[in-house]
């Protein structure tokens, strides 16, 4: 057996979640290895929906341009019930949201992430499987088997399991994975179809039986290419597995081999349910798959963590699964990077479970409720529902590393909520307006000081407190209401030329307000008026100076 010291983090599983974790760690200068038991990337369009929030994450990472060039827009969804159009849903978001909904087959998502990771000199170690792990106070010992059959014992500081629904990492930690399975089996296929439906719209067509329940369905998500869709539908009897085949406590989730549907199987469903007569052709791949809904009891133990399908699985309703996993990975990666460098406060790594497990619980519950509804019934208004589906309402109000929001309602985002983008920010030298996300890109924690009254050296003093309390890890700049004099402040200053920052952040008319924006684009703290001791107290929960 070969014995080796891995870099600081070993990431197990090279799907979109593991690739995101590894890429963000490497982008932050953290050494890591990324292993995957598969010999090559799978050519399957499994997860295809890319949510606006995921595109914001990729913006912060620096790879959003590559993703946008590979994806196609998702403009809406056409819903048909018993052959009649039931709803035409347009995926329209507020103008300050920088990205819309997109569709990108999973193999293309993985390609984009893999090429981005390679820029940092890290490649996937293919055909390498994790067999076991143990941990102690100082690190993790993992036993790997390579593609050649050689065994390797690796010592690493942290390990992240992104190894899917049947996760070896989750089992090694002994995490509970409670839930259930849907009795139905489904077919998936990547095909072309020659109908004349509007491009960029998904199609959801259902048939109700005599009892009013849905007994047949066809779901089509557009993919890059003329007339190309990822279709899903119920499995016909001749492709169904024997009753109870999933059996026992096994996780029945994901693609199953040996029962690949043919074009004729897909065409039969299209003939029954498509809103237009259409011919299916050019099948790239097909499979049968099953759906479970499960959630771990905790997202990690000691120095080992799980993310993505290793932590939560659920119906694919609303394209929540992969996107939730990518955001798990990003949330964890910036925290691990601080921990590796010795800059993490005592509660920072514990906040991963505190922040992301409630998100997983909400997504599992919501997707299970909506799985069979023709048009998802939700008590929220349509605009709020769309923001939730876009994952723009995910928040961490109970996190141990955000400040208390304060009593009563307040305008603008509160601590633990997503920091919205805004436009119209002006700098004297630049001849064009900037967006807030342009100023945050490439930075970690940022102190943003907004003022619509006089500013003075106290702003510079707050920036100094931020630097001292974080060991130099917090940047700072000021946003001033149009017409507010900058005085002698030494901070970089931007003008709120269109008043969007003051309006969207609920800061207009408040004098001076301080916001701390985390690396993942969430507000860690908000102070109005800001005081040095409050800012220092907040940062002490995040950093060890």
N, C-alpha and C positions, 0 to 999 in steps of 0.2 A: 504493500500500500504506500502511496505517495503522501507525504505530509507537507502542507504549505500554509502560509499565512496569506489570507485573502486581503484585498484592500478593506477599507473600513466597513463596507456594507456588501452583503451578498443578497442579490435579488433573485428569487426563484420564480420563473415563469416569464416568458417574453411575449405575451399578448399586449394589447394596448395599455393595460394597467402597469405591468412590469416595465415596459419600455418607457412609460412616463416617469415612473419612480427613478429608474436608472438615469434617464436623460436629465432630469432636474438635479439629481445628486451630482452628476458629472458637470453640469453647467455651473454648479456652485463650487466646483473644485474638489469634491469628495470622491475618493477612489472607490470604485465598486466593480463587482463582477456580476454579469447577468447570464444565468444558465436556463436552458429549456430542454426538456426531454425530447422534443420533436426534432427530426433531422432538417426540416425546412419549414418556412412559413406556409400555412394552409391557404389554399385558394378559395376560401369560402366567404361569401358576403353575409356573414352571420349578423353582427351588429352593424347597422348602416346609418342610423340617425345621429347627427352631431348637433348637440344643443348649443345655443348661444353662449351659455356660461362656459362650456368647454372651449369654445373659440377664444373667450377672454383669457382662459388659463394659457392656451397656446400662444396668445399674444404676449403675455408676460414672459413666457419661455423663449420667444423669438422664432417660432416655427409656424405662425398662423398663415403667413403668405403661402408657404408650400401646401398647407391644407386647403386653403381657398382655391388655389389653382387646380387641385385634384378633384374637388367636390362639385356637386351641383346644388342649386338652391332648392329648398323645400318651401313651396309657396302656400301650401294648404292641403286639405284633405276633402275628398268627395265621399260622402256616406250614402249608401243605398241600402234600403231594407225592402225585401220582397220585390225587387226590380224598380222601385220608385226612389227618386232622390230624396233623402231625408234631411241632409244638411250639406252645406258647402262652407267649410271652415277655412278662413284665411288666416294665415300665421303672420299677423301684423303686430309688431311690437312698437313701443314708444320710440320716438326719433332719437332720443339720447342713448338708446341701446346700440352699441357699435356693430353688432353682428346679428344676422338672422339665423334661421334654421337651415341646416344643410344635410345632404345625404352623401355618404362616402362608404363604399364597401370596406369591411374590416381588413381585408388584405391590403387595401390601399392605405388605410389608417396606419397599419403596422409598417408599411413601407416608408411612409413619411417620417414616422417616429424613429425607425431604425436608421434611416439616412441622417437624421438630425443627430442621433446618438453617436454615429460614426465620426462626426465632426470633432468630437472630444476624445477620439482615439479608443473608443470602447465598442466592441462587437459582441453579438450574442454567441455564447458557447453552446452550439447546437449538439443535440444528442447526448446531453449531460443531465443526469437525473439525480435529484435529491433522494437518498434512501433513509436517512435518519438525522436527527439533530439532538444535541444536549446543550444546556447553557449553564453558566455560573455567573458570579458577580462581575467577572471581568470580560466576558464575551460569550460567543457561541461556537460550538464545534459541530461542523456539518460533514456528513459522509456522502460523497458524490461518486457516481459511476459514469465514466465518460463513454463516448460512442464506441471506443475500442474495447470497452469492457474493463478498463483499468479503474481501480478504486483510488480515491483521493480523500484524505481527511483535511478539511479546511478550517482554519481558525479565523474568525471575523468578529468585529465588535458588535454589529447588528445584522439581523437577517429579516428580510421582508418577503412574505409569502404571497405571490400574485399568481398562484398555480391552479386557479379555477375551482369549479364546484367540487371536484374530488381531491381537494388540496391535501398533499402530504404534510405540509407545514401545519395546517389546522389540526390534523389528526395527531401529529407529534406533540402539539401543545395540549391536547385533550380538551379542546374547546367544544362546548355543546353547539349543535347546529340544528335547532328545532324548527319544525315546520311541517309541510305536507306536500303532496304531489297532485297535479291535475290528472284526472283519468284519461283525458283525450291525448291522442298522438297527432302530430302535425307533420305536414310536408313543407319543405323549403325548396325553392328553386330560383336560380338566377337565369332569366330568360329574356328574350325579346318578344314584343307583342305589337301588332299593327293597328291598334285602335286609334281613334282621333281625339282622345281625351286631352285636356290641356296639360302641357308639360309642366313638371315641377309639382304636381299634385299627387299625393297618395290616394289610393282607392281602398275603401273598406265597404265590402258588399256582403250582406247577411240575409239569411232566409229564416223565417220563423215557422215552427211547426204548429200543429193544431192547438197545442197548449200555450202558444205564445213564446216559448223558449227558442233561442237560437239553435238550430240544428245543422246549419251549413254556413261556411264563411270563406271569404277570399279577401286577403289583405295584400296590397301591392305598394311597394315603396320605390320611387324612381331612383335609378342609378345613373352614373355617367354613361353616355352612349345613347344613340337614337332608339327610342322605344324600349329601353332596357329597364327591367324591374326585378326586385327581390320579392317573390311571391310566397305567401304562406297560406295554408289551408288544412282542413282536416284530412286525416289519412283514410283511404278507402279500406274496406274489410280485407282485401287480398294482401295489403301491406302491413296490416296491424300485427303487433306482437301478440304472443299467447297471453291470455289473462294472467295477471300476477307476475309477469316476467320481471318487472322491476324488483319486486319482492323485498321482504324484510326491512331493515333500516337503511338500505342503500339509497343514495341520492340519485333519483331518476331525473336527470336534467342534462340537456344538451343533445348534440348530434349522435345518431346511432348508425353504425355501419351495417352493410349487408342487405339493406332494404331500400336501395335508391329508387325513387320514383322515376318513371320515364316521361318523355314529352306527352305521351298519350294520357297519363294520369293527370298532368297539369291541364291539358287541353279540356279534359272532361269537366273539371271544375270551372274553368273559364267559360265553357259553353253554358253551364248552369247559372252562373252568377255574374258574369261580366255585364256591365251596363250597355256595352256595344258588342256586336259580333266581332270576334277577333281571332287571329291565328297565332299560336305560340310557336316560337322557333328559336334556334341558336342557343340551346341550353348549355350553359357553362358547367353547372354542377347542380346536384339535387341531393336531398337527404331527408330522413325522418328524424324528428326530434321530439323530446318530451320536456315538460315544464314542471319544476318544483318551486316552492316558495319557502325559503329558510333564512335564518339570521343567526349569527354566532352570538354567544352570550357576552363576549368581550372581544375587542379588536387586537388584542395582543397580550403577551405575558412576558414581563422582564424586558429582554433585549430582542424579542421576536414579535413581529407584527404580521397581520393579514390585511389584504385589501382586495377590492373587486369581488369576483365570484367566490373567492375563498372565504369571504365574510358575509355575502348576501346574494341570494338568487331569487328570482321572481319572474312573473310574466313580462314579456318584452313590450308591454303597452307603453306608448309614449316615448320609446327609445331611452329609457331611464338607466338601464343596467350598465352598459359600458361607460356612459358619461359619469354616473355616480362613482364607478371604480376609478376612472381617471382623476376625478377630484379627490377621492381617498388618497391616491398616490401622491398628488401634488401637496395636499395638506400635510402628509407625513414627511415628504422629502425635505421641505424647508426646515422642518423641526429637527430631523435627523442631522441635517447639515450643521445646524447650530450645536447639537449635542456632540458631534464628532470633533468640532473645534473647541469644545469646552466652554462654549458661550451660552448654553441653555440653562434657564432657570429651573428650579426644582419641579415645577408643575408643567413644563412645556411638553414633554413626551406623553405624560398622562392625558394631556388635552386632546390627543388624537382620538382616543376612544370616547372621551366626553363630547367631542364635537361631531365625529362622523357616525358613531353608532346610532344616535337619534335620527340622523338623516337616512341611514339604511333602514331603520324601523319604519319611518314614514313612507319611504319609497316602496318597500315590500307591501305594506298595508294598502297603499293607494292603488298600486298596479293590480293587486289581487281583486280589489273591489271593482275596478274598471275593466277587468279582463274580458268579460262577456257582454258588456253593454254596447249597444249599437252606437249611441252617442253618450259619452261619459256624463253621468249625472253628478253634479257637484253643487254644493250650496253656494260656492263663490260665484261672483259675476264673471262673465267670459274673459274680460281683460286680466283679472287676477288669476284665473285658471290658466291662461296662456303664459303668464309670467312664471307660474309654478311649473308648468311643463317645460319651460325653457331653463329651469333650475336657477332662475334669477332671484327667487325668494328663499333659497336655502340660507339659513342663518344659525348663529351659535350664541343665542342670548344667555345660555346657562354655562358657557365655557369658563373654566377657571383662569383663563388668560385674557379675558376682556373685562373692562370696567362695568360696574353696575349702570344700567341705562338711566337711572334717576326716576323720580316719581312722575306719574301722569304722562299724557301723550305729548310728543314733541315733534316739530316738523323735521323732515330730513331723516337720513339713516341714523340708527342708534348703534351703540357698540355691539358688535357681533353680527351686524348686517353687512351686506355687500356694499362696497363703496361705488356709487354709480359714476359712469363716465359723464363728461360734459364738454362742450365745445366753446369756442370764442375766447380762449385764453391768449393774451397778447404779450409779446416780449419786444422791447424796443428794436432790437437788431433784426429779428425775424419779420419778414414782410408778409407773413401769412398767419392766420390764427391756428392755435394748437388745441389738441384735446387733452384732457387730464390724463388719460391712459398713455399718451405720448410721453408725459413727464414722469409717469410711474414706471414705465418699461425699463428694464435693466437695473432697477433698484430693488432693495429689500424692504425694510421698514422705512416709512417716510413720515415725517412730521409736516403736516400742511397747516399753516397758520393763515386763517382768513380774517380780514379786517375791512370794515367799512367806516372806520373812524381813524383817529390819529394813530400811527405806529411809531415806536421808538425803540431804544436799545433793549427794552424788555423782551422783544421778539428774538433778538440775538441771544439773550440770556437763556430763553427757553430752549433754543437750538443747542446751546452749550450743555444744558442739563441733559438733553436727550442723548447727546454724544457721550457724555461722561457716564450716564446710567446704563448705557448699552455697550460700553467698550468700543465706541466709535462705529457702531453698526447701524445708526439711524441717520439718514439724510434729512434735509429740511429745505423747504422753500415757502414763500408767502404768496398768497393770492389776494389782491386788493380790489375792492369794488372800484368801478370806474370813477375817477375823480378824486380818489383818496390819495393824499400825498405820501410818498414813500419815506420821507424824512431821511434819517441817516442810517437806516437799517442796512446791514451788510448781507443779509440773506438774498439769494436769487428771488426776484420779484416778477410776478406775472399779473396782468390786469384781467379782471373778469369782464371782458369787453361786452358781452351780451347779457351779463347778469345770470348766466346759467348756473355757475357754481353756487352763488348765494341762494338761488331759488331751490335747486335740487338738494342742496345740503342743509336747507333750513337755517342758513346762517345770516341772511340779510337782516339788517337792523339789530344785530346782537352785539355790535362792537367788535370784539376779537374772540374768535373761537378756534381752538386747536383740535385737529384730528390726527390720529395716528393710524395710517393705513398699513396693514400687514402685507407680507410678500404675496399672499394669495388673494389680495384685493378685498379683504374684509376690514371693517373698522375695528381696531383693538380698543380704542379709547376716544372719547370726545369730552373736551373741557371748555366750558363757557361760563365765566371768564377763565382762562388758563392760569394755573398756579404751578410754580416749579415743583413743590412738594408732591402734588397730585400726579404730575407727569413722571417724576422719579419713582413714586410708589408703584405706578402701573408697570413701568419698564422693569422694575426689579422682579416682577412675576414672570417675565419673559426671558430676561437675560441674566447671566452671571458676569458682571463687569470684569 
